[in-house]
Amino acid sequence: MGKILTKGLFCLLPIFFAMTGCQPRVTPADLVLRNGRLYTVDGAAPWAAAVAVRNGRFVYVGDEAGAARFIGGDTRVIDLGGRLALPGFIDSHAHPISSYKHFFEIDLSGCRGGADCQRAVAAYARTHPEAPFIRGRGWSNTDFPKTGPGKQLLDEVVPDRPVALASEDGHSKWVNSRALKLAGVTRATRDPVGGVIERDPRSNEPSGTLREAAADLVAGLFPAPGLEELKKGLEAYQEMALACGITTVHDASLDAESSETQAYRELEGTGRLRLRVRASLYVDPQKGNEQLAALDHERLRNAGRLFQTRAAKLFADGVVEGSTAYLLEPYRHLPGSRGEPIWAADALARMCGELDRRLWQIHIHAIGDAAVRSCLDAFTSARQANGRRDARHLLTHLQLVDGNDIARFASLGVVAVVQPFWFTKDAYYRDIQVPYLGQERADREYPMAGFLRSGGTVASASDYPVTVPCDPLRGIQTGVTRTETGRTGPGEVLWAEERATLEQMIASFTINGAFANFLEDVTGSIAAGKSADLVVLDKDLFRIPAGEISTAKVLMTLFEGNVAYSSGVFKN
């Protein structure tokens, strides 16, 4: 009886407080943000004016009066001045581990044309005379013929040292004659499985561009960055990411039992990892199930609070610009070719079945519509073999998807991980996709709204360093408009029916990204109990034209309640 009476009195306490105007005492917060427009991405309460943060988590989300109860003598209070705040952004497919190459090797991303690239390489060679080799990335396939850039341009400025420069998509390498000679690549060298050696059509000599697996022919000449270099690159990446409002990232391909995973563990262990990382471990198509023991062991090693590797990464095909994406119908410029799958259908199904049985989340690169279908078929086979579970397998890039396969994402529980930055009629569209695919297919690239209409989950990503800068605001704008910045005519829109709403795009970079990484109970929305990950903007995205979203600037980024980036606007 006493327990019942006590419980009844407890239930009456809220009524008492409401009638008397008294409020129960609360423990003061570490931080209160007030006078803001907080879009919470929480369906139950999408808007708030203030939040309170304690021990790295939101303890209150609501109105100003409620937040005021959490202000104590040591509470830091920041007046947002009516500015918009969103949950911290999540980049669901990127390659931060490549940051050393981006920040500390040759960056050709700003170059336009062969002569511009050549000048950059020459300048680097002059300032690094001691370097035994030269490496970099960033050249665009649109600046060169279909066979890619030639070795002569590099030979003219660096004849005595091997040079290897990755394309901006990372699927091709431009090399000089010295690199080819040292690697023993000649006109007699056959194309490796899953790769293409571009050649002079008259002599059959390698012309200087190596596609996909062919790039591995010269890999031994260019040792990977060491542990300290990787850590240096990751720290540079996170400064850039936090300035863009990114608080969680999925590193899309790491090697198991390598310095790559060690770099992350050491950064977390020394307190220098300042954002949340989930990652995928690479599965080699040339190896069988014997590699899975190492992956299982690596998953156990990488179980920190911030850094975890719970996904396995496969590549189903290549890319359209290399004519290596796997298509249902032949390329327009190569009528006899549909591209080649990296995994045969039966091998892909077997590997996916075994990974699924071992409770891995499977993360697959799929560009062409045939590649996408083969992945969905493999997931179907895995479900039939192992039973239904909350696997949240990921398919990423999805440049071409047959209409009959769109609804299969939702029915299989597969998350579509897209790169909205690419949803435009840009130089790739004009110079490569239309000539290679034909007008009809080029105009039906990169679905997004279709996945959402069919009940699927879409998480957005940059594929950094393919996309630099990896600013989610630019991705949000492009997902809404599907045009390049400054182009407004209806003919500039890539597949208008696939435009997403502002709310859908924000969700794709927040709560949907959290779901894709099994983090929806931790982050992705501004809600009591979740990690205090938040970004404050100088412009209200809901009150400006869609074409101006990318002009908004990040003023402050909170990660786990700490100011991880500040533009200096908020002084108190």
PLY file of the C-alpha trace (Angstrom):
ply
format ascii 1.0
element vertex 572
property float x
property float y
property float z
element edge 571
property int vertex1
property int vertex2
end_header
0.00 0.00 0.00
2.86 2.35 0.86
4.47 1.77 -2.55
1.19 2.58 -4.30
0.77 5.80 -2.29
4.35 6.87 -2.99
3.92 6.21 -6.69
0.71 8.22 -6.73
2.31 11.20 -5.02
5.22 11.03 -7.46
2.82 11.17 -10.40
1.13 14.27 -8.90
4.42 16.21 -8.64
4.27 17.67 -12.21
0.75 18.96 -11.51
1.91 20.55 -8.24
4.83 22.28 -9.95
2.56 23.54 -12.72
-0.02 24.94 -10.25
2.51 26.61 -7.98
4.85 27.87 -10.67
7.73 26.12 -8.90
10.15 24.00 -10.83
12.24 21.12 -9.55
15.92 21.78 -9.07
18.19 20.56 -11.86
21.93 20.11 -12.01
23.42 23.08 -13.86
24.59 22.49 -17.41
28.11 22.98 -18.69
26.79 24.91 -21.70
23.52 26.54 -22.73
22.82 27.79 -26.23
19.91 30.21 -26.30
18.01 32.52 -28.67
18.45 30.28 -31.68
16.44 28.57 -34.41
17.38 24.95 -33.86
16.13 22.54 -36.51
16.40 19.36 -34.50
15.60 16.76 -37.22
13.47 15.16 -34.51
10.04 14.38 -35.91
8.33 14.76 -32.54
9.68 18.30 -31.98
11.44 19.61 -35.11
12.15 23.10 -33.79
13.60 24.45 -30.56
14.98 27.76 -29.27
17.58 26.56 -26.79
19.56 23.57 -25.57
21.46 22.64 -22.43
24.53 20.42 -22.51
26.14 18.47 -19.68
28.94 15.92 -19.87
28.92 16.02 -23.66
25.20 15.30 -24.09
22.06 17.30 -24.60
20.12 17.32 -21.32
17.46 19.73 -22.48
16.03 20.75 -25.85
13.15 23.20 -25.92
12.23 26.78 -25.16
14.26 29.50 -23.49
12.47 29.32 -20.16
13.20 25.62 -19.83
16.86 26.07 -20.71
17.22 28.91 -18.19
16.71 26.41 -15.34
20.00 24.78 -16.33
22.09 27.93 -16.00
24.33 27.93 -12.94
27.29 29.95 -11.82
29.76 28.02 -13.98
27.53 27.49 -17.00
28.79 28.94 -20.25
25.92 30.67 -22.05
26.09 31.46 -25.77
23.48 33.70 -27.39
22.98 32.45 -30.96
21.36 35.71 -32.01
18.49 33.97 -33.80
20.82 31.95 -36.02
20.04 28.52 -37.44
21.57 25.45 -35.82
21.45 21.90 -37.13
22.71 18.54 -35.87
26.37 17.90 -36.63
26.78 16.71 -40.22
27.61 13.09 -41.06
29.64 12.24 -44.17
28.71 8.61 -44.82
31.39 7.77 -47.39
34.77 9.49 -47.52
38.46 8.62 -47.47
40.13 10.61 -44.68
42.96 8.09 -44.65
44.00 9.58 -48.02
44.43 13.01 -46.48
48.19 12.90 -46.38
48.19 12.68 -50.17
45.70 15.56 -50.39
47.46 17.92 -48.02
51.15 17.04 -48.40
51.67 15.72 -51.95
50.90 17.27 -55.35
47.30 18.47 -55.46
46.15 18.88 -59.06
42.49 19.54 -58.22
42.82 23.21 -59.17
44.58 22.51 -62.48
42.79 22.83 -65.80
44.33 20.95 -68.69
47.56 19.09 -69.34
49.82 22.14 -69.45
48.54 23.35 -66.08
49.14 19.91 -64.54
52.60 19.77 -66.11
53.55 23.13 -64.56
52.43 21.93 -61.12
54.48 18.73 -61.42
57.55 20.67 -62.61
57.28 23.09 -59.70
57.00 20.24 -57.20
60.00 18.46 -58.74
62.10 21.64 -58.47
61.26 22.16 -54.80
61.69 18.47 -53.87
64.95 17.48 -55.58
65.66 14.88 -52.90
62.39 12.98 -53.37
63.03 9.51 -54.91
59.55 9.56 -56.46
56.70 12.01 -57.05
53.12 11.24 -56.18
49.84 13.16 -56.10
46.27 13.24 -57.28
43.47 15.41 -58.60
43.62 15.56 -62.42
40.27 15.45 -64.21
39.35 12.93 -66.90
37.47 15.72 -68.67
40.74 17.52 -69.44
42.17 14.67 -71.50
41.24 12.30 -74.35
39.25 9.13 -73.66
42.52 7.22 -73.23
43.63 9.59 -70.48
46.74 11.80 -70.14
49.96 10.72 -71.84
53.34 9.96 -70.32
55.13 12.49 -72.58
53.84 15.45 -70.59
55.42 14.03 -67.44
58.59 12.86 -69.20
59.33 16.42 -70.31
59.57 17.69 -66.72
60.50 14.56 -64.71
62.44 12.08 -66.86
64.58 10.55 -64.10
62.17 9.73 -61.24
58.96 7.67 -61.23
55.77 9.75 -61.14
52.25 8.50 -60.33
49.29 10.88 -60.16
45.84 9.57 -59.29
42.79 11.00 -61.03
40.32 12.96 -58.93
38.05 9.91 -58.74
40.94 7.71 -57.61
40.29 5.05 -60.26
43.13 5.87 -62.68
46.81 6.72 -62.42
48.85 8.88 -64.75
52.48 7.72 -64.85
55.67 8.66 -66.65
57.99 6.45 -68.71
60.38 6.01 -65.79
57.61 4.46 -63.68
56.56 2.14 -66.50
60.15 1.04 -67.12
60.94 0.36 -63.45
57.69 -1.63 -63.12
58.41 -3.61 -66.28
55.20 -2.53 -67.99
55.64 -2.79 -71.77
53.51 -3.31 -74.82
53.73 -7.06 -74.13
52.16 -6.63 -70.67
48.61 -7.90 -70.60
45.78 -6.01 -68.97
45.35 -7.40 -65.46
41.99 -8.75 -64.33
39.83 -5.76 -63.48
42.20 -3.24 -65.04
43.06 -1.47 -68.29
46.45 -0.30 -69.58
45.69 2.54 -71.97
47.83 2.20 -75.10
49.04 3.97 -78.22
46.75 2.56 -80.94
49.63 2.27 -83.44
52.41 0.78 -81.33
50.41 -0.81 -78.48
52.87 0.84 -76.07
51.44 1.92 -72.70
50.41 5.54 -73.19
50.67 6.64 -69.56
47.25 6.02 -68.00
46.53 2.93 -65.90
42.89 2.20 -65.02
41.65 0.37 -61.92
43.72 -2.77 -61.12
46.32 -1.81 -63.74
47.52 0.90 -61.34
48.74 -1.89 -59.05
51.43 -2.69 -61.63
53.44 0.33 -60.45
52.33 0.30 -56.82
55.56 -1.21 -55.56
57.51 1.84 -56.70
55.53 4.17 -54.43
55.47 3.05 -50.80
52.40 4.02 -48.84
52.68 6.86 -46.33
54.01 5.72 -42.96
52.19 5.82 -39.65
53.26 9.32 -38.66
52.41 10.65 -42.11
48.94 9.09 -41.93
48.31 10.66 -38.53
49.48 14.04 -39.80
47.07 13.78 -42.72
44.15 12.70 -40.53
44.67 15.66 -38.21
44.68 18.01 -41.18
41.49 16.35 -42.46
39.61 16.71 -39.21
40.39 20.42 -38.98
38.87 20.84 -42.45
35.91 18.58 -41.66
35.04 20.29 -38.38
35.18 23.69 -40.10
32.54 22.27 -42.48
30.37 21.13 -39.57
31.19 17.42 -39.98
31.26 15.60 -36.65
30.99 12.00 -37.89
32.57 10.39 -40.96
32.64 6.92 -42.47
36.10 6.07 -43.84
35.10 3.92 -46.78
38.10 1.61 -47.24
40.88 0.72 -44.82
43.30 -2.17 -44.96
43.01 -4.61 -42.08
46.02 -5.10 -39.79
47.76 -2.05 -41.25
49.15 1.31 -40.26
45.87 2.80 -41.51
43.80 1.40 -38.65
46.70 1.88 -36.26
46.78 5.60 -37.08
43.16 5.98 -36.00
43.66 3.94 -32.82
46.69 5.98 -31.79
44.94 9.28 -32.43
42.00 8.17 -30.30
44.28 6.77 -27.62
46.14 10.07 -27.28
43.00 12.23 -27.34
43.79 13.71 -30.75
40.82 12.21 -32.59
38.26 14.99 -32.45
35.38 13.53 -34.43
33.57 10.19 -34.63
34.78 7.67 -37.23
33.16 4.50 -38.48
35.04 2.62 -41.18
34.94 -0.24 -43.66
37.69 -2.83 -44.09
38.68 -3.71 -47.65
37.86 -7.17 -49.02
40.24 -8.25 -51.80
38.53 -9.97 -54.77
41.73 -11.92 -55.45
41.57 -13.57 -52.03
38.98 -15.93 -50.70
37.55 -16.57 -47.27
41.06 -16.86 -45.79
41.14 -13.06 -45.46
38.04 -13.01 -43.27
39.81 -14.14 -40.10
41.99 -11.02 -40.28
38.91 -8.85 -40.78
37.18 -10.44 -37.80
40.26 -9.85 -35.66
40.55 -6.24 -36.84
36.92 -5.57 -35.98
37.61 -6.62 -32.39
40.71 -4.41 -32.18
38.89 -1.32 -33.41
36.16 -1.02 -30.81
36.88 2.38 -29.33
34.23 4.92 -28.49
35.14 7.07 -31.50
36.78 4.67 -33.97
35.17 1.39 -35.01
35.36 -0.87 -38.07
32.09 -2.75 -38.39
31.70 -2.80 -42.18
33.41 -4.72 -44.99
34.12 -2.89 -48.27
33.87 -4.43 -51.73
34.08 -2.91 -55.21
31.53 -4.25 -57.69
32.84 -2.28 -60.68
34.89 0.74 -61.76
33.76 4.11 -63.12
32.09 5.42 -66.27
34.99 7.73 -67.14
37.30 4.73 -67.29
34.72 2.66 -69.22
34.98 0.20 -66.32
31.55 0.68 -64.74
29.43 -2.47 -65.25
26.35 -1.66 -67.35
23.17 -3.48 -68.37
23.54 -2.13 -71.92
26.77 -1.45 -73.85
28.66 1.81 -73.76
27.79 4.12 -76.63
31.45 4.73 -77.53
32.36 1.03 -77.08
29.39 -0.84 -78.57
30.87 -4.24 -77.76
31.53 -3.50 -74.09
29.34 -3.30 -70.98
32.36 -2.99 -68.70
33.55 -5.80 -66.47
32.40 -6.69 -62.97
35.19 -6.88 -60.42
33.44 -9.81 -58.76
31.72 -12.53 -60.79
28.08 -12.82 -59.74
28.47 -16.18 -57.99
31.67 -15.10 -56.20
30.00 -11.87 -55.03
26.99 -13.80 -53.72
29.21 -16.26 -51.85
31.32 -13.52 -50.27
28.29 -11.46 -49.26
26.66 -14.55 -47.81
29.71 -15.35 -45.69
30.18 -11.75 -44.54
26.50 -11.49 -43.66
26.72 -14.77 -41.73
29.60 -13.27 -39.73
27.37 -10.24 -38.97
29.33 -7.74 -41.04
27.68 -4.70 -42.50
28.51 -4.91 -46.22
29.50 -1.71 -48.04
29.82 -1.92 -51.83
30.96 0.53 -54.49
28.50 0.20 -57.39
28.42 2.70 -60.26
26.72 0.92 -63.16
23.18 -0.44 -63.24
24.39 -4.01 -63.79
26.72 -3.69 -60.79
23.86 -2.38 -58.63
21.62 -5.26 -59.67
24.30 -7.86 -58.97
24.79 -6.41 -55.47
21.06 -6.48 -54.73
20.94 -10.06 -55.98
23.85 -10.94 -53.67
22.08 -9.35 -50.69
18.94 -11.27 -51.54
20.92 -14.49 -51.64
22.53 -13.67 -48.28
19.15 -13.05 -46.69
17.80 -16.33 -48.03
20.81 -18.20 -46.67
21.15 -16.48 -43.29
17.71 -15.10 -42.51
16.46 -11.55 -42.10
18.35 -9.22 -39.77
18.96 -5.51 -39.28
22.09 -5.53 -41.44
21.85 -2.06 -43.04
24.08 -3.03 -45.96
25.29 -0.03 -47.95
25.43 0.57 -51.70
27.29 3.71 -52.66
27.68 6.00 -55.71
24.69 4.57 -57.65
25.27 6.57 -60.80
22.92 4.36 -62.83
20.12 2.31 -61.27
17.46 0.51 -63.27
13.96 1.65 -62.30
12.97 -1.91 -61.41
15.70 -2.02 -58.77
14.84 1.21 -56.91
12.20 -0.38 -54.67
14.48 -3.31 -53.84
16.58 -1.04 -51.61
13.70 -0.54 -49.19
12.51 -4.15 -49.33
16.03 -5.43 -48.54
16.78 -2.73 -45.97
19.73 -1.51 -48.04
20.86 2.08 -47.44
21.56 4.14 -50.56
24.72 6.20 -49.93
24.79 8.94 -52.56
27.09 11.85 -53.41
24.72 14.77 -54.16
27.68 17.01 -55.07
27.70 15.16 -58.41
24.02 15.69 -59.31
24.74 18.25 -62.04
25.23 18.71 -65.75
28.91 19.48 -65.32
31.94 18.83 -67.51
31.78 15.11 -66.74
28.18 15.05 -67.93
28.93 16.94 -71.14
32.33 15.50 -72.07
32.11 11.93 -70.77
28.68 10.77 -69.68
26.71 11.86 -72.73
29.31 10.53 -75.22
29.91 7.31 -73.25
26.33 6.55 -72.18
24.14 8.38 -74.66
21.75 11.21 -73.87
18.95 9.12 -72.37
21.11 7.34 -69.80
23.13 10.46 -69.00
19.90 12.29 -68.20
18.84 9.59 -65.73
21.91 9.51 -63.56
22.07 9.63 -59.78
18.56 8.88 -58.50
17.70 10.11 -55.02
14.06 11.08 -54.54
13.04 7.73 -56.04
14.68 5.88 -53.17
12.82 8.06 -50.70
9.46 7.68 -52.47
9.80 3.91 -52.29
10.44 4.04 -48.55
14.21 3.66 -48.65
16.85 5.37 -46.53
19.31 7.72 -48.25
22.51 8.89 -46.57
24.66 11.54 -48.24
28.41 11.66 -48.60
31.26 13.51 -50.32
33.63 10.68 -51.31
36.42 13.06 -50.24
39.02 13.61 -51.68
37.07 13.05 -54.90
35.00 16.05 -53.75
37.06 18.93 -52.38
36.00 20.77 -50.32
33.72 18.21 -48.67
31.25 20.92 -47.55
27.82 19.38 -46.78
26.13 22.71 -47.47
27.18 22.46 -51.10
25.88 18.90 -51.19
22.57 20.00 -49.67
22.15 22.76 -52.24
22.94 20.47 -55.17
20.59 17.79 -53.90
17.77 20.34 -53.81
18.52 22.05 -57.15
20.40 19.37 -59.14
22.19 22.17 -61.00
25.63 23.71 -60.87
25.87 26.88 -58.78
24.79 29.90 -60.80
22.95 27.89 -63.47
19.20 28.33 -63.17
17.60 27.40 -66.50
15.33 24.34 -66.62
17.66 22.74 -69.15
20.45 22.85 -66.55
18.63 20.53 -64.13
19.80 16.92 -64.05
16.67 14.72 -63.79
14.32 17.21 -62.14
12.02 14.49 -60.75
14.85 13.33 -58.50
15.24 16.65 -56.68
14.96 16.31 -52.91
13.49 18.80 -50.45
15.64 20.82 -48.06
14.36 18.75 -45.14
15.23 15.50 -46.95
18.71 16.70 -47.76
19.40 17.79 -44.19
18.16 14.41 -42.97
20.48 12.65 -45.43
23.47 14.42 -43.88
22.29 13.91 -40.28
19.82 11.32 -38.97
19.97 9.10 -42.06
23.75 9.10 -41.90
23.48 8.15 -38.24
21.16 5.28 -39.16
23.54 4.11 -41.89
26.26 3.83 -39.24
24.12 2.33 -36.43
24.41 5.63 -34.56
20.83 6.93 -34.53
20.67 6.55 -30.73
23.91 8.51 -30.37
23.78 11.38 -32.86
22.01 12.64 -35.99
19.39 14.79 -34.27
19.25 17.35 -31.48
17.49 15.43 -28.71
17.93 14.99 -24.97
20.29 12.14 -24.21
22.19 12.29 -27.50
25.74 13.45 -28.07
25.88 17.24 -28.24
26.94 17.43 -31.90
25.72 20.64 -33.47
26.56 23.19 -36.16
25.60 26.88 -36.18
25.28 28.71 -39.52
25.40 32.37 -40.46
22.36 32.03 -42.75
18.99 30.38 -42.26
18.69 27.74 -44.98
14.92 27.82 -44.64
14.75 31.53 -45.42
17.08 31.90 -48.40
16.76 30.73 -52.02
17.91 27.15 -52.60
20.62 28.40 -54.96
22.27 30.29 -52.08
22.53 27.45 -49.56
26.19 26.84 -50.34
27.01 30.46 -49.48
26.15 29.83 -45.83
29.13 29.61 -43.50
29.72 27.50 -40.42
30.19 29.73 -37.39
30.61 27.04 -34.76
30.77 23.25 -34.54
30.13 21.39 -31.31
31.29 17.81 -30.92
30.32 16.01 -27.73
29.56 19.38 -26.17
32.96 20.91 -26.89
33.57 23.74 -29.34
35.52 21.84 -31.98
35.52 24.73 -34.47
34.73 28.43 -34.11
34.90 31.25 -36.61
35.33 33.64 -33.70
31.82 35.11 -33.83
30.85 33.75 -30.41
33.23 35.23 -27.85
31.60 34.40 -24.51
0 1
1 2
2 3
3 4
4 5
5 6
6 7
7 8
8 9
9 10
10 11
11 12
12 13
13 14
14 15
15 16
16 17
17 18
18 19
19 20
20 21
21 22
22 23
23 24
24 25
25 26
26 27
27 28
28 29
29 30
30 31
31 32
32 33
33 34
34 35
35 36
36 37
37 38
38 39
39 40
40 41
41 42
42 43
43 44
44 45
45 46
46 47
47 48
48 49
49 50
50 51
51 52
52 53
53 54
54 55
55 56
56 57
57 58
58 59
59 60
60 61
61 62
62 63
63 64
64 65
65 66
66 67
67 68
68 69
69 70
70 71
71 72
72 73
73 74
74 75
75 76
76 77
77 78
78 79
79 80
80 81
81 82
82 83
83 84
84 85
85 86
86 87
87 88
88 89
89 90
90 91
91 92
92 93
93 94
94 95
95 96
96 97
97 98
98 99
99 100
100 101
101 102
102 103
103 104
104 105
105 106
106 107
107 108
108 109
109 110
110 111
111 112
112 113
113 114
114 115
115 116
116 117
117 118
118 119
119 120
120 121
121 122
122 123
123 124
124 125
125 126
126 127
127 128
128 129
129 130
130 131
131 132
132 133
133 134
134 135
135 136
136 137
137 138
138 139
139 140
140 141
141 142
142 143
143 144
144 145
145 146
146 147
147 148
148 149
149 150
150 151
151 152
152 153
153 154
154 155
155 156
156 157
157 158
158 159
159 160
160 161
161 162
162 163
163 164
164 165
165 166
166 167
167 168
168 169
169 170
170 171
171 172
172 173
173 174
174 175
175 176
176 177
177 178
178 179
179 180
180 181
181 182
182 183
183 184
184 185
185 186
186 187
187 188
188 189
189 190
190 191
191 192
192 193
193 194
194 195
195 196
196 197
197 198
198 199
199 200
200 201
201 202
202 203
203 204
204 205
205 206
206 207
207 208
208 209
209 210
210 211
211 212
212 213
213 214
214 215
215 216
216 217
217 218
218 219
219 220
220 221
221 222
222 223
223 224
224 225
225 226
226 227
227 228
228 229
229 230
230 231
231 232
232 233
233 234
234 235
235 236
236 237
237 238
238 239
239 240
240 241
241 242
242 243
243 244
244 245
245 246
246 247
247 248
248 249
249 250
250 251
251 252
252 253
253 254
254 255
255 256
256 257
257 258
258 259
259 260
260 261
261 262
262 263
263 264
264 265
265 266
266 267
267 268
268 269
269 270
270 271
271 272
272 273
273 274
274 275
275 276
276 277
277 278
278 279
279 280
280 281
281 282
282 283
283 284
284 285
285 286
286 287
287 288
288 289
289 290
290 291
291 292
292 293
293 294
294 295
295 296
296 297
297 298
298 299
299 300
300 301
301 302
302 303
303 304
304 305
305 306
306 307
307 308
308 309
309 310
310 311
311 312
312 313
313 314
314 315
315 316
316 317
317 318
318 319
319 320
320 321
321 322
322 323
323 324
324 325
325 326
326 327
327 328
328 329
329 330
330 331
331 332
332 333
333 334
334 335
335 336
336 337
337 338
338 339
339 340
340 341
341 342
342 343
343 344
344 345
345 346
346 347
347 348
348 349
349 350
350 351
351 352
352 353
353 354
354 355
355 356
356 357
357 358
358 359
359 360
360 361
361 362
362 363
363 364
364 365
365 366
366 367
367 368
368 369
369 370
370 371
371 372
372 373
373 374
374 375
375 376
376 377
377 378
378 379
379 380
380 381
381 382
382 383
383 384
384 385
385 386
386 387
387 388
388 389
389 390
390 391
391 392
392 393
393 394
394 395
395 396
396 397
397 398
398 399
399 400
400 401
401 402
402 403
403 404
404 405
405 406
406 407
407 408
408 409
409 410
410 411
411 412
412 413
413 414
414 415
415 416
416 417
417 418
418 419
419 420
420 421
421 422
422 423
423 424
424 425
425 426
426 427
427 428
428 429
429 430
430 431
431 432
432 433
433 434
434 435
435 436
436 437
437 438
438 439
439 440
440 441
441 442
442 443
443 444
444 445
445 446
446 447
447 448
448 449
449 450
450 451
451 452
452 453
453 454
454 455
455 456
456 457
457 458
458 459
459 460
460 461
461 462
462 463
463 464
464 465
465 466
466 467
467 468
468 469
469 470
470 471
471 472
472 473
473 474
474 475
475 476
476 477
477 478
478 479
479 480
480 481
481 482
482 483
483 484
484 485
485 486
486 487
487 488
488 489
489 490
490 491
491 492
492 493
493 494
494 495
495 496
496 497
497 498
498 499
499 500
500 501
501 502
502 503
503 504
504 505
505 506
506 507
507 508
508 509
509 510
510 511
511 512
512 513
513 514
514 515
515 516
516 517
517 518
518 519
519 520
520 521
521 522
522 523
523 524
524 525
525 526
526 527
527 528
528 529
529 530
530 531
531 532
532 533
533 534
534 535
535 536
536 537
537 538
538 539
539 540
540 541
541 542
542 543
543 544
544 545
545 546
546 547
547 548
548 549
549 550
550 551
551 552
552 553
553 554
554 555
555 556
556 557
557 558
558 559
559 560
560 561
561 562
562 563
563 564
564 565
565 566
566 567
567 568
568 569
569 570
570 571
